[in-house]
């Protein structure tokens, strides 16, 4: 049986930071609500989610997983990507002799205090 993709279990990219991983874990735990939904499917899903989070939050375990992840989930030889086409130069047109209309002066709310 093939091990699950831990990044897919949490719904994050492999380049995700620890903060993004923690946020994704907490979001999915709120959706599952394992304290109120007590059934076999929820318990199994929560177990996979917790296992994925525990592996990816620890830098040593994540590095070991990433080495096996590269071999398992990524193609061994990725085709080289073509460079991006050059962008056309931007052209600006300056019209002399015209003035831009003045924008009205705006102020925020005013707080009046009694004098005295």
VEXPA-267056 format. One record per residue (C-alpha): residue in three letters; x, y, z. Coordinates in nm, 4 decimals, padded with zeros to 6 digits. Example, Ala and Ser with C-alpha at 12.3 -4.5 7.8 and 13.67 -1.06 7.14 Angstrom:
["ALA", [01.2300, -00.4500, 00.7800]];
["SER", [01.3670, -00.1060, 00.7140]];
***
This chain:
["UNK", [00.0000, 00.0000, 00.0000]];
["UNK", [00.1378, 00.3369, -00.0989]];
["UNK", [00.1832, 00.5951, 00.1734]];
["UNK", [-00.0418, 00.9013, 00.1409]];
["UNK", [00.0963, 01.2302, 00.0176]];
["UNK", [00.1154, 01.4273, 00.3424]];
["UNK", [00.1061, 01.7612, 00.1635]];
["UNK", [-00.2163, 01.6585, -00.0133]];
["UNK", [-00.3665, 01.5389, 00.3163]];
["UNK", [-00.3142, 01.8872, 00.4625]];
["UNK", [-00.3976, 02.0607, 00.1343]];
["UNK", [-00.0728, 02.2605, 00.1075]];
["UNK", [00.2115, 02.2909, -00.1404]];
["UNK", [00.5462, 02.1190, -00.0685]];
["UNK", [00.7061, 02.4638, -00.0389]];
["UNK", [00.4638, 02.5700, 00.2385]];
["UNK", [00.6027, 02.7305, 00.5518]];
["UNK", [00.5375, 02.5990, 00.9010]];
["UNK", [00.2787, 02.8741, 00.9569]];
["UNK", [00.0850, 02.7712, 00.6439]];
["UNK", [00.0980, 02.4045, 00.7472]];
["UNK", [-00.0269, 02.4866, 01.0975]];
["UNK", [-00.3049, 02.7047, 00.9578]];
["UNK", [-00.4172, 02.4311, 00.7167]];
["UNK", [-00.4153, 02.1743, 00.9985]];
["UNK", [-00.6239, 02.3926, 01.2280]];
["UNK", [-00.8702, 02.4773, 00.9504]];
["UNK", [-00.9296, 02.1089, 00.8737]];
["UNK", [-00.9590, 02.0169, 01.2419]];
["UNK", [-01.2308, 02.2822, 01.2778]];
["UNK", [-01.4129, 02.1272, 00.9805]];
["UNK", [-01.3844, 01.7737, 01.1199]];
["UNK", [-01.4754, 01.8583, 01.4789]];
["UNK", [-01.3512, 01.5231, 01.6165]];
["UNK", [-01.4978, 01.6058, 01.9576]];
["UNK", [-01.8548, 01.6183, 01.8216]];
["UNK", [-01.8447, 01.3863, 01.5189]];
["UNK", [-01.7629, 01.0452, 01.6575]];
["UNK", [-01.7677, 00.7938, 01.3729]];
["UNK", [-01.5125, 00.5682, 01.2081]];
["UNK", [-01.4650, 00.7809, 00.8957]];
["UNK", [-01.3980, 01.1000, 01.0914]];
["UNK", [-01.1641, 00.9213, 01.3310]];
["UNK", [-00.9662, 00.7703, 01.0415]];
["UNK", [-00.9458, 01.1028, 00.8572]];
["UNK", [-00.8424, 01.2851, 01.1741]];
["UNK", [-00.5729, 01.0235, 01.2352]];
["UNK", [-00.4273, 01.0787, 00.8862]];
["UNK", [-00.4471, 01.4558, 00.9316]];
["UNK", [-00.2736, 01.4471, 01.2703]];
["UNK", [-00.0052, 01.2099, 01.1427]];
["UNK", [00.0646, 01.4362, 00.8442]];
["UNK", [00.0864, 01.7429, 01.0673]];
["UNK", [00.3178, 01.5756, 01.3177]];
["UNK", [00.5535, 01.4728, 01.0377]];
["UNK", [00.5561, 01.8060, 00.8546]];
["UNK", [00.5888, 02.0312, 01.1606]];
["UNK", [00.9126, 01.8643, 01.2763]];
["UNK", [01.2068, 01.9890, 01.0610]];
["UNK", [01.4011, 01.6609, 01.0837]];
["UNK", [01.1058, 01.4379, 01.0014]];
["UNK", [00.9976, 01.6737, 00.7233]];
["UNK", [01.3444, 01.6660, 00.5642]];
["UNK", [01.3415, 01.2849, 00.5694]];
["UNK", [00.9896, 01.2805, 00.4221]];
["UNK", [01.0858, 01.5324, 00.1526]];
["UNK", [01.3669, 01.3044, 00.0347]];
["UNK", [01.1253, 01.0153, -00.0119]];
["UNK", [00.8620, 01.2568, -00.1506]];
["UNK", [01.0978, 01.3602, -00.4305]];
["UNK", [01.1441, 00.9959, -00.5308]];
["UNK", [00.7779, 00.8963, -00.4946]];
["UNK", [00.5625, 01.1866, -00.6074]];
["UNK", [00.7806, 01.3823, -00.8469]];
["UNK", [00.8995, 01.2631, -01.1835]];
["UNK", [01.2689, 01.1688, -01.1825]];
["UNK", [01.3479, 01.3910, -01.4793]];
["UNK", [01.1484, 01.7068, -01.5123]];
["UNK", [01.1485, 01.8598, -01.8586]];
["UNK", [01.3329, 02.1902, -01.8743]];
["UNK", [01.1012, 02.4844, -01.8779]];
["UNK", [01.1259, 02.7268, -02.1643]];
["UNK", [01.2245, 03.0775, -02.0623]];
["UNK", [00.9456, 03.3284, -02.0463]];
["UNK", [00.9028, 03.5318, -02.3638]];
["UNK", [01.0423, 03.8831, -02.3405]];
["UNK", [00.7933, 04.1494, -02.2469]];
["UNK", [00.7311, 04.4219, -02.5003]];
["UNK", [00.8612, 04.7620, -02.3957]];
["UNK", [00.6099, 04.9874, -02.2293]];
["UNK", [00.5275, 05.2997, -02.4138]];
["UNK", [00.4005, 05.6131, -02.2492]];
["UNK", [00.2336, 05.8990, -02.4271]];
["UNK", [00.2799, 06.2415, -02.2753]];
["UNK", [00.0369, 06.5087, -02.3849]];
["UNK", [00.1686, 06.8579, -02.3240]];
["UNK", [-00.0473, 07.1615, -02.2703]];
["UNK", [-00.3285, 06.9937, -02.0808]];
["UNK", [-00.3808, 06.9882, -01.7086]];
["UNK", [-00.5425, 06.7149, -01.5099]];
["UNK", [-00.8635, 06.8114, -01.3332]];
["UNK", [-00.8133, 06.8799, -00.9658]];
["UNK", [-00.9559, 06.6215, -00.7360]];
["UNK", [-01.1764, 06.7457, -00.4546]];
["UNK", [-01.0121, 06.7664, -00.1146]];
["UNK", [-01.1488, 06.5007, 00.1155]];
["UNK", [-01.1155, 06.4788, 00.4914]];
["UNK", [-01.2007, 06.2025, 00.7325]];
["UNK", [-01.4498, 06.2201, 01.0157]];
["UNK", [-01.4240, 06.5197, 01.2423]];
["UNK", [-01.4456, 06.4907, 01.6182]];
["UNK", [-01.5855, 06.7946, 01.7917]];
["UNK", [-01.5084, 06.8448, 02.1564]];
["UNK", [-01.6809, 07.0962, 02.3774]];
["UNK", [-01.4669, 07.3939, 02.4692]];
["UNK", [-01.4455, 07.4921, 02.8203]];
***
